[in-house]
Each structure stands twice: as structure tokens, then as C-alpha cells.
Amino acid sequence: MKPILSPLAILPVFSMIVINTAEAQDLEDAESRDSKLPHYLRDDGIKRVIDLDRNNFDRTLKQSKMLVLLFYLSSRSHPDSEKLWKSDRQMLEVVARILQPQGVTVAAVNVAEEYELAQKLGVKFSGAISVFHRGKRVEYYGHRSADVLVTFLHKMFDPPVTNIDNKKQRTLLEDAEGTKVVGYFDLENPQFKEFEEAAKNFQPLIPFYVVTDKKPIKEKNINKFVQSNKRQIITKIRLEDIHETWSSKVEGYLVTAFVKPKTIEGAQFFSLVRSLAKAYKSNEKLSFVWVDPDPFPMMRDYWQKSYRIDVSSPAVGVVDPKLNKSTWFKKKGKETKLRHLQEWMKDVLANKTEFLPASTDDEPASTQKQEL
């Protein structure tokens, strides 16, 4: 039997968490936040979040309709990790109060004590959240708040594939934003099961639809097809998967636009950025994303200070996520034209613009992860 590693032996392999003053204050106001919840969601003194280890993980997974599992680091010798875990646990308790009646088990693993279990499950970061459901494992890369996580989990109870068989369903397909997958085959064909199994791997972020056809299809082929084609011309940054879309693992540059498309100015600017994205869609070094800053109130100050921009006004820049540097388009004249953006992009790709390092002093703790 391998010796059990102590927390002191494990902690050196983690990078430290930096919790800013605002986050620390937020933790101190936990009771105030709890009092603002509906009475049926307030802390009733019952602890519903289960602590898992190598001895009870398999049994708990087998008995759960859905298992939501957070991998965290907590050690008394590192007070910052204790504060972050306290905040995450409060979030998980709210999620458990809402979803436990539906058969959802909410649990946590302290990687400082269960390092071997974390390795066995292929976990690379403390702070990772995995959802086990219908025989599949889905990673949650969304915003760390109970309401966003609950909405994400509720969608996982929906059928993995939507059958397009009436006008209402066709409208649903046409109105769906972002990447979507449509299969054409007979519903009675066993190959539909392959399609359905593949859909579970991407639920709820990539919707799957089906109409009748007779093409042979396999789950592994669908997985490969979706992974190869899920890249959009321009991707919207969403609360549900912000940490996957905006990640240091992204290859190349992130061409990032901050716009409010519901305003006249924002709609005009977004149209220009989308045209720019179409012009460079074959350039694999560029990934175009856009952000409506309103759903991210806790990130606004961080973005503005880090990138030296005003996200209340339309802005576009090129971010190098690996080096955490960026360069931003400067408006020329009273009205920005597509040619202005194209000339700027040519200068960026020709290394004629300066990439400035981002200031990370005020990075929100909820966006940070610790690498194992």
C-alpha cells in the first residue's frame, strides 16, 4: 500500500491563491448575503455537502442520480486557501438545498488529503468542478455562483437531444445561439443511441437536435466532429463556460471585443467586429470572442484595470492568454470603419503594435485556480 501523503507533503506542488481585499470583505459579509436569500434557501444549520475520499467515492457515485463534485485545497497552514474554501462551501450548500430533493448529491474532495483520488480522476486544478450524470462526466467552467451553477445543472436534466418535428421546435433551433449539432437519421435506428450518448458529453452548453435521415453514425465520430467544428466565427463569453473560453490553454491570440449589442453604438461596433472575424476565420492563430460586460459586475474593474480600457464603451483588443499581455485598438476619427480594424489587425500580426502586460493585482479570487 502506498503511504498517504500528508498535507504538508502535497502543498508545495500547488501555486498559492491570491485573494484580494474585496473578496476577503465579501467572505466577511457571508451572513449578510445569506439573509437576502429566500427563506427556504437560507442556512438551516444542516450540512448537505458530503466530504468524499477514496473509500466512499465509488459508492456515492453509484447511489447518486447526479453527483456534483468540487476539488478544493484547504490547509490551516495556508489561511488564503481556507478562506476560498469557506466561500465555495457556502455556494455548494445553497446548490445542495435547491437540488438535493431532485436526487442531486453535492460533494467535495480536499486534494490536500485525497491527492491520490484527485490524480486517479485526472484532476489538474484545485477548484475544479466535475458533474457526473447519465454515465458521463462533464466539467463545469462557469462563474462561481450558486444561481449560475444551479441553472447549468437544471439544464442537464433536459433530454440530451431535441427532436425537430414541429414549427415550435424549428424556431427553437433557429434561435439557439452559438454552436449547435443537428443529426439526420431515423429515430428507431440504433445509431440514434450513439448520437444521444455523444450529446451527453456536451450537455448543456452545445445543444443537439435530430431530424430523420439514415446516415450511419457512431458516438466517437460525433465527438470528433463536434470538437473539430465547435469553433464559431465569434464566440460569446458566457457565465456558464467563461473559464473554458477565456483560458491560458487557448492556442494563439484571443481577439476580444467588449460590446453591449442592444445599444445602437454597440450593435454597430459588433457588426464591424463580426465582419473582421469573418475575414480572418481561416487564421487558426486567431480566436474571436465578445463580452457583454453587464452579466460580469465583479469582473468589470479587473478588466478595466488590467487592460486599461473602459468596458462601458465598445472596445476591441488582441490578448495573448499565455503571456497575459494585450494590445487594444485606438479609435481614429469620429466613426470607426471596417478598414480601420483591418489595418490595425494587419499591424498586430506584423508585430507593429506593443503588447502590454496585464496588471493581476486585483484579479478576482473566483477566477483563480491552483495547478496540481
Secondary structure, 3 states (H helix, E strand, C coil): CCCCCCHHHHHHHCCCCCCCHHHHHHHHCHHHHHHCCCHHHCCCCCCCCEECCCCCHHHHHHHCCEEEEEEECCECCEHHHHHHHHHHHHHHHHHHHHHHHHCEEEEEEECCCCHHHHHHCCCCEECCEEEEECCEEEEECCCCCHHHHHHHHHHCCCCCEEECCCHHHHHHHHHCCCCCEEEEECCCCCHHHHHHHHHHCCCCCCCEEEECCECCCCHHHHHHHHHHHCCCCCEECCCCCHHHHCCCCCCCEEEEEECCCCCHHHHHHHHHHHHHHHHCCCCCCEEEEEECCCCCHHHHHHHHHHHCCCCCCCEEEEEECCCCEEEECCCCCCCCCHHHHHHHHHHHHCCCCCCEECCCCCCCHHHCCEEC
